Each structure stands twice: as structure tokens, then as C-alpha cells.
Amino acid sequence: MLGEKCGVYSVVSTGEGDAFVPLYWGLVAQNHRGHESYGFLTYSDGLKRYVDLGLVPRIEREEILRWQMLLPGKRGVAHVRYGTSGKRDVYSHLKDAQPMVVSQGRSKLGLAFNGNLVNIGWLRGLLAGKVPKMKATSDTELLCRYMALKANGGIMEAIRSCMEEVEGAYSVVGLRSNGELFVFRDPLGIRPLCIGRSKDGTITAVSSETVGLDINSFSLIGEVEPGEAIVFGTNGNGMVERERLAKCPRRALCGFELSYFSRPDSLINGKPVYKTREEFGRNLGKRYQEYVRKADLIVSIPETAEDAAYGLHEETGLRWERALRRHRFVTHRAFILESEDRKVTIDRKINIGDGELRGKRIIVVEDSIVRGDTTKTIIGKLRERGAEEVYMFVTFPRITHPCFYGIDMATFTELIGFRNDEAAIAKQIGADAVCYQPLEDFVRATGIGAENLCMACVTGRYPTELAQRIADSVKPKVGNDGKRIYELEA
């Protein structure tokens, strides 16, 4: 199980309604992107902030008025978080919750972002002596204070500086204490960010995923382009500036968005994600016919592998037995826990029903194998239910390198695919075979093109300079005590 930081949403209303209700529902639709904490920041004669731990709460109809009084205003930003930087205790989770707000002189600036910064050491050095001591443990406060410091020359110039000087992945939504709302996306577009509008044209929203627009019945009008910034001014009349501040010869959308993170009903590159995942399954069926011929049935690890399992079922005609089920209200994320706790949590999250598994040769469809803990636990449970042979079909190619851009796999040594080939991985997790979708098949199914995807965790070719340099220097000496390798640069 992986974590990614995070999901963002913003709303600007020029009509009668306040921002909170669409802001709330836009965040609910993206709760899959972050279970650690959530938060809202709105503007009405100043900034009003509320953050808390856990899932975005269920709000009953009679409570809406109280929340609107707590978070008034016609513009706001919101965030759900998984931490991929900073400490992981509960106290730190609350300190690191977003949107984060900092003061610079008489003004305040708040922002939330999805992604991860690489040159955090440089940023700390730049800010040393110019800003108060950092209170949070993640890279969000660094970015927030950097933006506040640079915003004296105007928010658009601050964003321009960020795109020129800050390396990493960042899809950002933010508010200033003068009421300006701003959004921007890093020059490579590593994390998704889309923009939509209400049918009557009075509300503009920006969302990490299109499902955040759908839930509010907003129409998708396009992406926030890589390197683009949009500023909504203080006069209440909506958008005042939209400019492509940085142009890059390529894009680098994270491949994990297509395999794992995005909701299946979201659109990426104009195509529903579930359709891409179905194609992943068909690819695996065509590629590994030796195991298809041996197999009696297909099972899938819920939930992101289910569309691929359907595609595999369509391609092969094998029965898809949905014996694996997720305990719906066990929301603890295994990736944030210590090793032993992780195994227990995985065991509690997935249940295997007493289906027709005994004596069967089974293809298990999985979206990815990172550390191998989840997969090993599930294979063990399948064996207990009497499975004779287990063949793992994995939609994401073998992961051999850590991520710098917002996925919680930040060291070489934690990756089961770093030192092990498919046969060794199969032995470690207890499978009879491990069959990864080849990179070329994955790319073809996305319809995006290798030049516009970040697949550095597979290829070792990073789209930003410092990330490549750190990875190359750390790889020969991988014993780094588990520290995230982009933090070594600090």
C-alpha cells in the first residue's frame, strides 16, 4: 500500500453562494488521495482555517450552517494529505496538515500542494535568517514561506520565481490575506490539476482530479497546464490573470496516477482511468499466455487492480472470482506503520471469502509491488484457502528506483525490485511466478507517450536535474538508514 501527497481543491464563487459547500464535496471526492489529515482555508475579511486528522468528516445537512459560519467567504482552498516528507507521529501530522498559513510582515499567505520538493536543502539555506524558525516537519512550510517571502513583488512574480528555482512536483492552490486566490502547476506537470466551471458560470473550481468537478456537477474546461499560473483577484469578478510562466520541452505526468492513485472514474488525457487499466489487463493476458493456459481463474487485489482484472477476464475468458474483499471501514494505511504493525494492518484490511479456491491455479492481479509486504500477506492467505499455484500479474512495471516527486517509496533499500529479479521476488513473496507488464505495453495503453510520462521509478531516468544527481550518487552506497534520499541533499 502506498501513500502520496495529496489532493487539492479550490473554489471561487462570484454568485450568491459561499465557497464551502462545493469545496467540501470536491474534497470528499478526493479522499482516496489522503487519509492522514484534511483542511480548509477560506477568505472573508481575512483568512479562516480549519484542519484536523483523519478522513474528511461526514457533515449532516443541519451542520452545514455551522461550518459555513466557521469558514465563510466566496473563495477557498482545501487539501487531503498523505505524508511523504516530515515526521510520522500524530502530533507532527497535525502540525503538517494543510492548507498551511504563514505570516510575512503584515500579510499572510496560505497554500496546499500535491507533490514533493527535491531541493529542500537549498530552500532552507535561502530562507535561513529571513523567516521565523520552522514549526512544521514537512516541505510544505518551506514552500509556503518561500512563496510569502517572494510575494512582496506580487503573487505572479512569486510563482515565476518558484518555477525557476524550486525543483520537484507541485500542483498548488493558495490564498493571500488580501483575498487573492492563486493556483499553479510545476513546469513538468508531474501531478495532475484540472479546472472546471458551474453550469451558470458563477463558480470556478480547480481540482487534482476530474471527479472533484463531477461531484459538484461542474464542467471540465481543461487542465492547468504545466508551468501555468492562474490568479483570481480581489475584486470578486473571477479570474484576472492566466499565464504560462515556464515552458518545458516535455511533460512528465506520474505513471502511478494511471495505475494506482487516480480514481477509476477520473479522466486523464481525456480518457477514463478505468479504461486504461482494463487495457493493462488485456496486455498482461496477451503477454503471459503460458500462465493463462495453466490458470483456472482470476482474482484481483481490491480496489485499483479490479479494472485490470476485468480486462484480463475479457481477453482470456478466464472466470474472475472476486474472492478478495476490502474491509470498507478499515482505513489505516499500511505504508505509514512500522513493519510488524504494517503486516497486521494489511491482514485486517483484506478478507478472502471461502470461494472456489481450493486446488485451483490462480492469477492474482495487482496494480504494483513496492515493498512486497501486502502481496506476501495476501498470497499467504490464498494458500491457506487451498490455492495450489499463484501467478502474480502486475500492471505497473518492476519498480527499481525511489521517487522524489510525492510517492512514498523514497529509498532504494525498501524496494523489493531494486536488487531482485522476477524469480527472486516470486520466491520472497511466495508466488509461483511474478509477471510484470513491460514498460512499452504500459506506455502504449496510456496513450500518452513515453516522452510525456515520468517512469523514473522503473527506468532510473529522472525528469529533473537534482533528482538524477542524488539518485546516481546514492545508489552505489544504498545503506542510508532508511532516510529518504532527497533528504540526504539537505
ABEGO torsion letter per residue (X at the ends): XBBBOBBBBBBBBABABBAAAAAAAAAAAAAAABAABBBBBBBBGEBBBBBBBEBBBBBBAAAAAAAAAABBEABBBBBBBBBABEBABAAAAAAABOBBBBBBEABBBBBBBBEBBABAAAAAAAABGABBBBABABAAAAAAAAAAAAAAAEAAAAAAAAAAABBEBBBBBBBBAAGBBBBBBBAAGABBBBBBBBAAGABBBBBABAAAAAAAGBBBAEBBBBGBBBBBBAAGAEBABBBBABBBABBBBBAAAAAAABBAABBBGGBBAAAAAAAAAAAAAAABAAAAAABABBBBBOAAAAAAAAAAAAAAGBBBBBABBBBAABABBAAABBAAAAAAAAAAABBBBBBBABGBBBBBBBABBAAGAAAAAAAAAAAAAGBABBBBBBABBBBABBBAAGBBBABAAABAAAABBAAAAAAAAGBABBBBBBAAAAAAAAGAEAAABBAAAAAGBBABAAAAAAAAAAAABABAGGBBAAAAAX
